Amino acid sequence: MRKPIVIGVLLVGVAAVVVGIPGVTKQVQTAYAAWQDGRLQDHLSTRNFRRWWHKIRYGGDESVPRASLNSSPVPATPSCPQTSFTPPKLIDPRSPKDFGARGNGTTDDTKAFQAAVDAGDVLVPAGTYLLNHTVVVTASNRHIQCEPGVTLKKTVRADSNMFNYEGPSTGNSLVGCNFVGANPTRVRDWENPGHYDIPVQTNGAVDNFVLAGNSFRDFFGQSMFQTEGQGGGTGAVLVFNSFANCPLYGIALVGSVNGRIAYNLADNCRMGPENNDATQDSGGNVLECNRMVNGGNITGGSNGEGGVDYSRNVVRHNVLDGGYMQISPPERGKAARYIDNTCNDCGTE
């Protein structure tokens, strides 16, 4: 057999073996998509190479641990002692399947979820639920909780959130769900539909909202969770969630006060307050005991026209592995307070 033929056969064999390694085929497809989007240089960065290797070693999309109500992303210390979170109790919960949800990943179950939420508290049984439209929650003290094995999936790129909580309302919660969007290559393009492809958003005076134990990844929107409004609510509790592959924010507090962002894991995502302008409220927000990995950043307040006062926000006891801590306030604004944060292979800005 001729030498070129032998080499060709060997190369084909090696290619077949490599494609069989978990994550390799997807990474080739992702790199091609990044090239098509003009982001190949960013995709081939050292940071993304580390993420790619971690995916190969630990298995595809599950390289980032999913959120858990009983697992803290930071080691327990006197400053970060909490190791679990008890969610609000469900009262006579209904299942979306009672209202026609299929949970097969292909039939759109938005209307069934809306009907279940309108009826009362909701307990979602295992399954993959396609929600390509918006579920709107206007009532107070409405609790949604997912059982193990639930994925809430969106397969379209559109300016429509999955869950909108409208104010005035209080005491709502969303717990234990796995959210997956349609943006695995982390495309960031605000000129086309997708800027408000946000899984969960509160609008206006939504007070004492609880977001706990949820996993988010692969959406087009500017954030995975966001508050919004001139008065964007008070007392939000955002704990034990995980965020991955964010075009920008995992958690964005806009016009919110007295919130707690704690014990969250963010993979290449940003977290913190960012008001649009000085007329929106900010203050009393505490960001503590979060872990940032593979880039991204955490801030007690950035941006905002007219000089936003972030000085009553506190960022403390967070661990950053890569990325940076954004401490500089907007022009004519006031910076938050930063206390005892750990910065490994990262910087400040």
Helices and strands as residue ranges (DSSP letters): H 3-19, H 24-36, H 40-43, H 46-58, G 60-63, G 96-99, E 104-108, H 110-119, E 122-124, E 127-130, E 135-137, E 143-146, E 150-153, E 163-166, E 169-170, E 173-175, E 178-180, E 200-203, E 206-207, E 210-212, E 215-217, E 223-228, E 237-239, E 242-244, E 249-253, E 260-262, E 265-267, E 270-273, E 286-288, E 291-293, E 297-299, E 314-316, E 319-321, E 324-326, E 337-339, E 342-344, E 347-348
